[in-house]
Amino acid sequence: MRTPWGMSDSQEAYGPGITFYGTPGHGGFKVFKKLNRQIHESCRIEDGWYEEDCDWAIVAVHFPDRFPSDVMESAWKTLRNWHPKAYETITGKEIKPGESYKRDEEIFFRSHENDWVEVSHDRQEGGTVKMLAVKGGRGLWPNPKYPQGVHHPSVPKREFIVSEEEFESGWNQFGYVCERCA
């Protein structure tokens, strides 16, 4: 079977209309049309292909009877982390800061859209870190601000160097905001 990740080398049925396909590099679920229409529109993928890292949770929370009960807590957590808007819509629960990776990422990049944010870095000899920064950082991909990618020659960039200590204290999972590059 051809999948979005290449030719499948394994498959496992999760009941009629839902099959997991593995490939040498990745994999995911194919949810066939009739069942796919039952997935809430806030997270439905129209072609019915749900990748195995994050999107599997969409399938699991919509068809919990097809999954082992011991994975359902993980499914809801994955949905909350990677599809926060869908999680809120489906559950009616508001996600607070610190409860969802993607929501925290959205907040970070929204609040730093006009700041120089590190997009890559390299540790140097002598205890420094050399960084490349762009306004707003790598942002949420695809990034309409930099549709050709932040490393494209037309994107304004700045290089700067900070001590390892400064880098470690200012860096978070979304990047380093260079306050002195303003």
Phi, psi and omega in degrees: 000133175278133179236171175297347183251011181113187181289136181284146175243359175203158176209150178217123179282136174249046183090173181303130174088356178225121179226137173267131177243127175259149174231170179301333183249338185197196178174184179172184183264141167252120176252120185284158194317306185302314178287324182299328178294341179277349178281134183305138183300337180293342180221006179292134173258117192302324181278355176082007179262121183238113185292161192282342185280310184238320186286343178305327183295328177300315180295313184298316183288338178273337181227060186298335179290348180266355185238151176300140183299332182287353177259354185292325176298318178295323179297313179295321178295318178296317178300314180299318182289319190252343179224063188299321181295318178295318179302313181296319180295315183289318186268337186077008180259133177279134178273130179264158177308137181092354181259352182212126179302308183295321179296317178296323177297314178303314180298315181301307185289328175295318183283347180240024184296339179251009179259157173280117182239134181299133175247343173201156180211161181216125177287134182252162173294151178090009174080029177239166178232124177265130184234152171249130183232149172229158178298123178083354179069198181286339175060200182265118183274141356289141185261111181298336179292324181228069185299335180270001180100149185290343180268001179296142182303333183279349182277124179297131182227160172223142172256145175207162182235134175228163176290156177302322180296315179296318179298311181298323182282337183256347183278142171227182186298347181254351178138181180247127178268120182271096183290330183268009177261007185300000000 
